[in-house]
Every structure is written in structure tokens, then in C-alpha cells.
Amino acid sequence: MANQQAMVEQPQKDNKKGKLKFKFDVQSYTLVIALVSIAVIFTALTGGEFLSSRNISNLFTQMSIIAILAIGMTLVIVAGHIDLSVGSIVGLTGGIAAMLQVWHGWSTPVVVVVAIACGALLGLWQGWWVAYRAVPAFIATLGGMLIFRGILIGLSNGSTIAGLDVSFKQIGNSYLPFIIGYIIVAIAILAIVYFTISNRKKRESMGLLVGSAAIDYSKAGLYSVIIFVITFLLNRYLGIPTPFLIVVFMALIFVFITTKTAFGRRVYAMGGNAEAASLSGINIKRNTLGVFVIMGALAGVAGVLLTARLNAGTVAAGDGYELDAIAACVIGGTSLVGGKGKILGALIGALIMASIDNGMSMMNIGAYWQYIVKGLILILAVWVDVIDKNK
């Protein structure tokens, strides 16, 4: 009887494993295939310039701000909310940083800390309305978008604030020395190999199903090659851009938070089924507040980067960035109904958005076409998500 039961159960395990494998392949690699297709098309149409070291460096620098916003927006959307104010927070925090340094002579480290703290406070303000006063996030953040933009115009008197210190400008315009870039890559590759081996041993010790060693180590090798090639191409120009390095650092932190911490699991539970999450003991209000504080702080980081890149604080800074951040998340597989989404997917979505802008600009295609194409891609991404949910 035991043998018969084992014979019955084994195909079920195999089927389950097969389903997981199919789901993983589709969701994890469709975005990569789309990104590779975009790169191939634009490379062919620009005579190879799209994949030049200089353009790749510019591309990673351009996508950095939206990528940082997309990281925070992923948490907000997964929790079942939306934040329409992040563009205005970017502009306001960047403007505050410029005012403090240009008008009052504050040092760069202090200015950066204050700008990020201001972003967190603005997120706290909005999170309080959403979590503790039951104002829909759409309305609360729409109001915040208008309020924060108005504050920026009022504080700056509608003028551009320029003349930042060299140390501040380097945040958005500097590059890592070649040797440091390769050292970081070596550490990253060793970490990939270590965690691949460690995860396999951990699953074996816990009696869980372990995937094929050949597949796991092949994936680790592929990731290592991709990291090395990207670094090699960037070092052929000026090195790894500091903004891109900041994105990687933030991504690692929030991938860990979303996959390895209780807070991350609570955020996904809230978005999947808020009532069930509440009944299981999750403090919905406190965690919702935390999500908006994180979003505000990341918008503050993006504000610092944007101001450093432009070497100025302007009243139009960050205008429309909230839409690009949301689009990057949706393109990356984040569901607008909550409960589903990955940081890595959002980053790839941001890179896809930046690649479209960059490639079409290189081809001297009108800016209006960029809006049209990105809008169509956004609609298509949501449609695919709807189909997936119906299945």
C-alpha cells in the first residue's frame, strides 16, 4: 500500500515541479527576450551605435532615476495601493537639496541626508492619510502631487537654482575607477556561486525538492557572464556610472527585504488578500505606512540624483516620473491589483522604457512617438496580466 501511495504521489510531485518550471521560464525570461529584441532592433537601425560602450553607459545612467522609483513603486503596488506623487517628491526633495547648498552653503553629505529625510516625511504624511484616515491612495497621492509641486514653486520662487558643489555633482555624473569595478564584479560572481551552493545545501538539509545541479550552476554561470560583460563594456568608456551603482545597491537591499524579511512577506500578503492578512495578525495600517515612507525616501534618493545630474534644481524636475515608474513596474510583471510583483522585473521594465527612449532618440524619431509606443506597451502589459489572472 505504501509503495502504491508513493507511486501515486510521485507523478504529482513531478507535475507540480514541471508546472513551477514552466511558470518560471515564462515569467522570468519573457522580459529578457523582449529586452534583447529591442536591443537587436535598435542596434541594426543605428548601425551598431546602440550597443556601443558610450551609449550603454548613458542608457544605464538615464534609467537610474526611474529604476529607483520603480523599486519603491513595486512595494506600493504589491501592497494594493498606488502613488501618483513620486514625481513631485523628486522635484521637491531635489529642489530642497539645491536650495540648502546654493543658498545656504550646506555641505553635500548633510544636504543628501536632509533631502532623503524630507522624502520619507512626505511619504509618512501620505501614508498616514491612506492607512489611518482611509483616504484612497489614488486621491491622497494625487493631492500630494499638487501640494508638493506647489510647495516647490513657492520655495524656489519659480526659479532655477544652479551652481552646486563639485562633490554634489559627482553623485550623478561620476564613474568608478576600472579596477574597483572589476573588484566589485569578482565579489559579485563569488557571491552568486556561494549562494547557489548554499541554497542547494539548505534545501537538501530541509528535505525540499532540489532542482537540477546543471541548471542551477548554468544559471549562476550565465548571470556571472552577463555581469562581467556589462562591466567590461562600461569600463571601455569611463567606468561604471555612480547612479547605476546606487541602483544596484538599492535593488539588492530591497530584493532581500521582499524575499527574506517578515515585512516583505506582510506586504505581499496585504496585497493578495487584505482581510485574510488582517485576520492572520498583520498590522495593515502600520505596514501600509511603512510602504509609503520607503517610497518617499527612495523618491528623495531619486531627487538627489536628478539634481546632481542636472547641476540644478528646477520647478519642472520629476514631472511625469510617477507614470514612468508605474509603467516600469507593470511592464516588469507587477499586478495593479496587488499581491504580485518583483524588484528585478521592475528594473528590467525601467531598462526597457529607457531603451525605447534612447533608441528612438538616436534615430531622431519625434518625441511624440516615444509616448505612443510606451503607452501601447503599457496597455499590452496590463492586458497580458489580465489574461494571466483569468487563466
Buried (B, 14 or more C-beta within 10 A) or exposed (E): EEEEEEEEEEEEEEEEEEEEEEEEEEBBEBBEEBBEEBBEEBBEBBEEBBBBBEBBBBBBBBBBBBBBBBBBBBBBBBBBBBBBBBBBBBBBBBBBBBBBBBEEEBEBEEBBEBBBBBBBBBBBBBBBBBBEEEBEBEEBBBBBBEBBBEBBBEBBEEEBBEEBBEBBBBBBBBBBEBEEBBEBBBEBBEEBBEEBBEEBEEEEEEEEEBBEEEEBBEBBBEBBEEBBEBBBBBBBBBBBBBBBBBBBEBBEEBBEBBEEEEBBBBBBBBBBBBEEBBEEEBBBBEBBBBBBBBBBBBBBBBBBBBBBBBBBBBBEBBBEBBBBBBBBBBBBBBBBEBBBBBBBBBBBBBBBBBBBBBBBEBEEEEEEEBEEBBEEBBEEBBEBBEEBEEE
